[in-house]
Amino acid sequence: MLELLFFLLPVAALSGWLMARRHYKRRYRPQESPFSPDYFKGLNYLLNEQPDKAIDVFIGLLEVNSETVETHLALANLFRRRGETDRAIRIHQNLIARPTLSSPQRTQALVELGLDYMNAGVLDRAEQLFLELLQQSPSPDEAPKQLLRIYQQEKKWQQAIDMAKRITPDKKTNTNALIAQFYCELAEPLANKDHHQALNLLRSAQQYDNNCVRASLLEGKILIQIRQYRKAMRALQKVEQQNHFFLSETLPSLQQCYEHSGNIQSFKEWLQGLLNRHPHLTSARITLTNLIRQQQGNQAAQNFLYRQLHQHPSVEGLHHLIMLGEDNHQVLIPLIKDVTTALIHKGDRYTCKNCGFSGRTMHWQCPGCSQWATIRPVEIHLSALEKLLEPSR
């Protein structure tokens, strides 16, 4: 309420000034008041804390001309920020209906009206309005940006690609990375039924963003389905250069590729090199432990993992070590195993680096901040135990 009152006082003053100015331009008449009776009525409403009625009066007093357009726009924007979208729409529609508006002012009012519709969730009207603005020459920068927002919400990925291509990239918006994500969205439903088309879409994604992890993971999955294991290996191993945090997502598929190629020893050597480059990669350590167990038995796997955990302790590593020796102690081992199982299940597997959203499912568009490719896998290290042991709120 106070914010609105403070805003309306200068509006009231401006209204009075404009009326006085217009009056003195005609002729100075000492016997006449320079203020309209409506002006005092508006002030009375304002002083009696009836802002809705005061607003209506002051809007009526502000004649739409080049000197008052900004005041109308500022007042409407205030309403939109306060959630009073209907009032904002009414002011903008009133502005647009005035024939005295210049072309830039009319365009600005149309953009603001489109933002009102977006804020109100009336996406069809907003889309129609911004498409009309897009036909102007030059078109306002806001038109493709807002259409991009609409098409993302409606999951119209091809239209979203078209709009993203019309936006000039800047520091805040990496449109190439966005376009790559949209191509992945188009490719994903085709991954199990039209491999050729899906792979073409993924190539388009990589043309726009060579560091698109999602495209590499999906490409590897499709190539495995059509039994092109060596190509799948190359696609999946590319992830290390793109974003090494996603290496844990590649390991099961890579193991499948090496097994079908009959070269599991090379996979072991690659995993060892991976651990040398990324010593905190618990998923690679556990995968290598399982391979040692298959080839050399439980004791060799226990010895390897025990040495590794001394240097790089982690909850998942400890849990796996307990599972390897769970028959050694009939009471203590199952108890510790229950504790580590609970910790692993309680810990979140994926976290957004932008807003901190975390969960157990991978999302390529963050549900918290709606940003793309900001969520990445995380591993639970022993340093996180204190946080994990905190009671849930």
RAURUR-V974538 format. One record per residue. N is the residue number from 1. SS is DSSP state (alpha for helix, beta for strand, coil for the rest). PHI is phi in degrees with one decimal (* if undefined). PSI is psi in radians with two decimals (999 if undefined). Layout:
N_SS_PHI_PSI / N_SS_PHI_PSI
//
This chain:
1_coil_*_-0.81 / 2_alpha_-62.4_-0.67 / 3_alpha_-60.8_-0.75 / 4_alpha_-67.1_-0.74 / 5_alpha_-62.2_-0.77 / 6_alpha_-63.7_-0.57 / 7_alpha_-74.3_-0.67 / 8_alpha_-73.1_-0.47 / 9_alpha_-59.5_-0.85 / 10_alpha_-66.3_-0.53 / 11_alpha_-62.3_-0.78 / 12_alpha_-62.0_-0.75 / 13_alpha_-63.3_-0.73 / 14_alpha_-63.5_-0.70 / 15_alpha_-59.5_-0.82 / 16_alpha_-62.6_-0.72 / 17_alpha_-64.0_-0.75 / 18_alpha_-63.5_-0.72 / 19_alpha_-67.7_-0.71 / 20_alpha_-64.0_-0.73 / 21_alpha_-63.1_-0.78 / 22_alpha_-63.8_-0.68 / 23_alpha_-63.7_-0.83 / 24_alpha_-72.4_-0.36 / 25_alpha_-67.1_-0.64 / 26_alpha_-70.5_-1.10 / 27_coil_-172.1_2.47 / 28_coil_-78.9_2.13 / 29_coil_-125.4_1.81 / 30_coil_-59.0_-0.52 / 31_coil_-78.5_-0.23 / 32_coil_-102.1_2.51 / 33_coil_-74.9_2.36 / 34_coil_-73.2_-0.10 / 35_coil_-110.8_2.49 / 36_coil_-73.2_2.60 / 37_alpha_-58.3_-0.53 / 38_alpha_-64.4_-0.54 / 39_alpha_-61.5_-0.80 / 40_alpha_-69.3_-0.55 / 41_alpha_-64.2_-0.74 / 42_alpha_-63.3_-0.75 / 43_alpha_-61.6_-0.69 / 44_alpha_-62.0_-0.78 / 45_alpha_-59.9_-0.72 / 46_alpha_-64.9_-0.78 / 47_alpha_-69.1_-0.48 / 48_coil_-91.8_0.29 / 49_coil_56.1_0.83 / 50_coil_-121.1_1.20 / 51_alpha_-63.8_-0.58 / 52_alpha_-59.9_-0.82 / 53_alpha_-67.9_-0.67 / 54_alpha_-61.8_-0.72 / 55_alpha_-59.5_-0.83 / 56_alpha_-58.7_-0.72 / 57_alpha_-65.3_-0.84 / 58_alpha_-67.6_-0.58 / 59_alpha_-63.0_-0.72 / 60_alpha_-64.9_-0.62 / 61_alpha_-71.7_-0.57 / 62_coil_-76.7_1.70 / 63_coil_-65.8_2.33 / 64_coil_-75.3_1.95 / 65_coil_-151.0_-3.10 / 66_coil_-60.7_-0.38 / 67_coil_-88.5_-0.29 / 68_coil_-116.7_-0.08 / 69_alpha_-58.0_-0.80 / 70_alpha_-61.5_-0.61 / 71_alpha_-66.0_-0.75 / 72_alpha_-60.3_-0.80 / 73_alpha_-63.4_-0.73 / 74_alpha_-63.9_-0.73 / 75_alpha_-64.7_-0.75 / 76_alpha_-64.8_-0.69 / 77_alpha_-65.0_-0.63 / 78_alpha_-61.5_-0.76 / 79_alpha_-61.3_-0.75 / 80_alpha_-63.7_-0.71 / 81_alpha_-65.4_-0.57 / 82_coil_-81.5_-0.05 / 83_coil_87.7_0.07 / 84_coil_-91.7_1.20 / 85_alpha_-66.5_-0.61 / 86_alpha_-58.5_-0.74 / 87_alpha_-66.3_-0.73 / 88_alpha_-61.0_-0.77 / 89_alpha_-60.9_-0.74 / 90_alpha_-62.4_-0.74 / 91_alpha_-65.9_-0.79 / 92_alpha_-66.0_-0.69 / 93_alpha_-64.0_-0.66 / 94_alpha_-62.8_-0.69 / 95_alpha_-64.7_-0.83 / 96_alpha_-63.0_-0.54 / 97_coil_-73.2_-0.22 / 98_coil_-82.5_2.16 / 99_coil_-71.0_-0.26 / 100_coil_-79.4_-0.14 / 101_coil_-68.3_2.40 / 102_coil_-74.2_2.88 / 103_alpha_-61.2_-0.81 / 104_alpha_-62.2_-0.67 / 105_alpha_-66.3_-0.72 / 106_alpha_-63.1_-0.75 / 107_alpha_-61.0_-0.77 / 108_alpha_-61.3_-0.74 / 109_alpha_-64.8_-0.66 / 110_alpha_-66.3_-0.71 / 111_alpha_-60.9_-0.79 / 112_alpha_-64.7_-0.64 / 113_alpha_-64.9_-0.70 / 114_alpha_-61.2_-0.69 / 115_alpha_-66.2_-0.60 / 116_alpha_-60.0_-0.83 / 117_alpha_-62.3_-0.69 / 118_alpha_-61.0_-0.78 / 119_alpha_-64.9_-0.55 / 120_alpha_-84.3_-0.12 / 121_coil_80.9_0.23 / 122_coil_-91.3_1.33 / 123_alpha_-70.4_-0.55 / 124_alpha_-65.3_-0.73 / 125_alpha_-67.4_-0.72 / 126_alpha_-62.4_-0.76 / 127_alpha_-61.1_-0.81 / 128_alpha_-61.0_-0.73 / 129_alpha_-66.5_-0.81 / 130_alpha_-69.8_-0.52 / 131_alpha_-65.7_-0.67 / 132_alpha_-64.5_-0.72 / 133_alpha_-65.5_-0.53 / 134_alpha_-66.7_-0.40 / 135_coil_-80.1_-0.23 / 136_coil_-70.4_2.75 / 137_coil_-130.4_1.95 / 138_coil_-79.4_2.65 / 139_coil_-85.4_2.58 / 140_coil_-66.5_2.52 / 141_alpha_-59.1_-0.50 / 142_alpha_-70.0_-0.43 / 143_alpha_-61.1_-0.98 / 144_alpha_-65.6_-0.53 / 145_alpha_-65.1_-0.76 / 146_alpha_-73.1_-0.62 / 147_alpha_-64.9_-0.61 / 148_alpha_-62.3_-0.75 / 149_alpha_-60.3_-0.77 / 150_alpha_-63.2_-0.82 / 151_alpha_-68.8_-0.51 / 152_alpha_-67.6_-0.77 / 153_alpha_-63.0_-0.63 / 154_coil_-89.5_0.00 / 155_coil_57.9_0.65 / 156_coil_-95.7_1.47 / 157_alpha_-70.0_-0.65 / 158_alpha_-65.8_-0.74 / 159_alpha_-64.8_-0.62 / 160_alpha_-63.8_-0.69 / 161_alpha_-61.6_-0.80 / 162_alpha_-59.4_-0.72 / 163_alpha_-70.5_-0.71 / 164_alpha_-62.2_-0.58 / 165_alpha_-69.2_-0.37 / 166_alpha_-88.3_-0.16 / 167_coil_-91.9_2.30 / 168_coil_-72.9_2.12 / 169_coil_-60.1_2.52 / 170_coil_-140.3_-3.05 / 171_coil_-66.9_-0.53 / 172_coil_-81.7_-0.55 / 173_coil_-124.9_1.97 / 174_coil_-91.1_1.57 / 175_alpha_-65.9_-0.53 / 176_alpha_-63.2_-0.73 / 177_alpha_-66.0_-0.65 / 178_alpha_-63.2_-0.81 / 179_alpha_-59.6_-0.70 / 180_alpha_-60.9_-0.73 / 181_alpha_-63.8_-0.66 / 182_alpha_-68.4_-0.65 / 183_alpha_-64.5_-0.63 / 184_alpha_-65.2_-0.67 / 185_alpha_-61.4_-0.66 / 186_alpha_-70.8_-0.60 / 187_alpha_-76.5_-0.60 / 188_alpha_-56.5_-0.81 / 189_coil_-66.5_-0.32 / 190_coil_-93.7_-0.07 / 191_coil_-59.7_-0.54 / 192_coil_-102.7_-0.02 / 193_coil_-132.7_-0.48 / 194_coil_-136.0_1.39 / 195_alpha_-60.6_-0.71 / 196_alpha_-62.7_-0.86 / 197_alpha_-64.6_-0.71 / 198_alpha_-61.5_-0.76 / 199_alpha_-65.9_-0.63 / 200_alpha_-63.3_-0.73 / 201_alpha_-64.7_-0.67 / 202_alpha_-68.7_-0.59 / 203_alpha_-64.5_-0.67 / 204_alpha_-63.1_-0.70 / 205_alpha_-59.8_-0.76 / 206_alpha_-72.8_-0.44 / 207_alpha_-65.5_-0.63 / 208_alpha_-83.4_-0.56 / 209_coil_-146.5_1.71 / 210_coil_-67.4_-0.25 / 211_coil_-99.3_0.36 / 212_coil_-77.7_1.75 / 213_alpha_-60.7_-0.71 / 214_alpha_-57.9_-0.74 / 215_alpha_-63.6_-0.70 / 216_alpha_-66.6_-0.75 / 217_alpha_-62.9_-0.76 / 218_alpha_-70.2_-0.65 / 219_alpha_-62.5_-0.77 / 220_alpha_-59.9_-0.73 / 221_alpha_-61.4_-0.78 / 222_alpha_-67.5_-0.75 / 223_alpha_-63.7_-0.58 / 224_alpha_-66.7_-0.70 / 225_alpha_-61.0_-0.62 / 226_coil_-98.0_0.25 / 227_coil_63.6_0.56 / 228_coil_-100.7_1.32 / 229_alpha_-69.7_-0.65 / 230_alpha_-67.8_-0.71 / 231_alpha_-65.4_-0.66 / 232_alpha_-63.2_-0.70 / 233_alpha_-57.9_-0.82 / 234_alpha_-62.9_-0.70 / 235_alpha_-64.7_-0.76 / 236_alpha_-74.7_-0.64 / 237_alpha_-72.3_-0.29 / 238_coil_-65.9_-0.38 / 239_alpha_-60.5_-0.55 / 240_alpha_-59.4_-0.70 / 241_alpha_-77.1_-0.51 / 242_alpha_-75.1_-0.89 / 243_coil_-167.1_1.77 / 244_alpha_-65.6_-0.26 / 245_alpha_-64.0_-0.37 / 246_alpha_-92.9_0.09 / 247_alpha_-59.1_-0.59 / 248_alpha_-61.1_-0.49 / 249_alpha_-74.1_-0.35 / 250_alpha_-91.6_-0.38 / 251_alpha_-61.6_-0.80 / 252_alpha_-60.4_-0.71 / 253_alpha_-69.1_-0.70 / 254_alpha_-64.0_-0.72 / 255_alpha_-60.3_-0.72 / 256_alpha_-60.5_-0.73 / 257_alpha_-63.3_-0.82 / 258_alpha_-65.4_-0.65 / 259_alpha_-64.9_-0.73 / 260_alpha_-70.0_-0.45 / 261_coil_-84.1_-0.10 / 262_coil_68.0_0.55 / 263_coil_-135.4_0.98 / 264_alpha_-67.7_-0.46 / 265_alpha_-63.3_-0.68 / 266_alpha_-63.7_-0.61 / 267_alpha_-65.1_-0.73 / 268_alpha_-60.4_-0.75 / 269_alpha_-65.9_-0.67 / 270_alpha_-65.4_-0.70 / 271_alpha_-63.0_-0.70 / 272_alpha_-64.0_-0.73 / 273_alpha_-63.7_-0.65 / 274_alpha_-62.0_-0.74 / 275_alpha_-68.1_-0.55 / 276_alpha_-66.1_-0.64 / 277_alpha_-81.7_-0.57 / 278_coil_-132.7_1.34 / 279_coil_-63.5_-0.32 / 280_coil_-93.5_0.19 / 281_coil_-82.1_1.52 / 282_alpha_-60.9_-0.67 / 283_alpha_-61.1_-0.68 / 284_alpha_-68.4_-0.66 / 285_alpha_-63.2_-0.75 / 286_alpha_-69.6_-0.70 / 287_alpha_-61.1_-0.76 / 288_alpha_-65.9_-0.66 / 289_alpha_-59.7_-0.75 / 290_alpha_-64.3_-0.66 / 291_alpha_-66.8_-0.69 / 292_alpha_-63.5_-0.70 / 293_alpha_-62.3_-0.74 / 294_alpha_-64.2_-0.62 / 295_alpha_-94.2_-0.57 / 296_alpha_-122.7_-0.10 / 297_coil_100.4_3.01 / 298_alpha_-62.2_-0.77 / 299_alpha_-64.1_-0.73 / 300_alpha_-63.5_-0.70 / 301_alpha_-65.5_-0.72 / 302_alpha_-61.5_-0.79 / 303_alpha_-62.1_-0.76 / 304_alpha_-62.9_-0.87 / 305_alpha_-68.3_-0.62 / 306_alpha_-60.2_-0.80 / 307_alpha_-64.1_-0.71 / 308_alpha_-64.4_-0.73 / 309_alpha_-68.8_-0.43 / 310_alpha_-63.3_-0.61 / 311_alpha_-90.1_-0.62 / 312_coil_-136.3_1.35 / 313_coil_-68.7_2.51 / 314_beta_-154.9_2.69 / 315_alpha_-62.7_-0.80 / 316_alpha_-66.3_-0.65 / 317_alpha_-63.9_-0.77 / 318_alpha_-62.4_-0.74 / 319_alpha_-60.5_-0.73 / 320_alpha_-68.7_-0.67 / 321_alpha_-63.4_-0.70 / 322_alpha_-64.3_-0.72 / 323_alpha_-63.5_-0.61 / 324_alpha_-66.9_-0.51 / 325_coil_-116.5_0.46 / 326_coil_-67.7_-0.28 / 327_coil_-87.0_-0.11 / 328_coil_-75.7_-0.45 / 329_coil_-143.4_2.04 / 330_coil_-73.5_-0.30 / 331_coil_-112.6_-0.93 / 332_alpha_-68.8_-0.80 / 333_alpha_-61.1_-0.85 / 334_alpha_-60.1_-0.61 / 335_alpha_-65.1_-0.83 / 336_alpha_-65.0_-0.66 / 337_alpha_-60.9_-0.70 / 338_alpha_-61.8_-0.68 / 339_alpha_-65.4_-0.85 / 340_alpha_-66.9_-0.61 / 341_alpha_-61.6_-0.77 / 342_alpha_-63.0_-0.69 / 343_alpha_-64.9_-0.74 / 344_alpha_-65.4_-0.74 / 345_alpha_-69.5_-0.51 / 346_alpha_-78.5_-0.52 / 347_coil_-73.4_2.50 / 348_coil_-81.4_2.52 / 349_coil_-92.2_-0.38 / 350_beta_-136.8_2.45 / 351_beta_-137.6_2.46 / 352_beta_-85.5_2.19 / 353_coil_-76.2_-0.21 / 354_coil_-89.4_-0.86 / 355_coil_-118.0_-0.13 / 356_coil_88.8_0.00 / 357_coil_-55.3_2.42 / 358_beta_-138.6_2.66 / 359_beta_-168.4_-3.07 / 360_coil_-103.9_0.03 / 361_coil_-122.7_2.47 / 362_coil_-77.7_2.25 / 363_coil_-123.1_2.29 / 364_coil_-81.6_-0.41 / 365_beta_-114.0_2.13 / 366_coil_-64.1_2.22 / 367_coil_-66.5_-0.36 / 368_coil_-81.7_-0.87 / 369_coil_-116.5_-0.03 / 370_coil_66.4_0.22 / 371_coil_-82.0_2.65 / 372_beta_-94.5_2.49 / 373_coil_57.7_0.58 / 374_coil_-103.9_-0.17 / 375_beta_-92.2_2.40 / 376_beta_-140.9_2.75 / 377_beta_-66.9_2.56 / 378_coil_-128.0_2.66 / 379_coil_-114.4_2.55 / 380_coil_-89.3_1.90 / 381_beta_-99.3_2.82 / 382_alpha_-61.1_-0.41 / 383_alpha_-65.8_-0.30 / 384_alpha_-91.4_0.03 / 385_alpha_-59.3_-0.72 / 386_alpha_-59.7_-0.74 / 387_alpha_-66.4_-0.73 / 388_alpha_-66.6_-0.54 / 389_coil_-81.9_-0.16 / 390_coil_-64.3_2.45 / 391_coil_-64.4_2.51 / 392_coil_-67.8_2.48 / 393_coil_-95.0_999
//
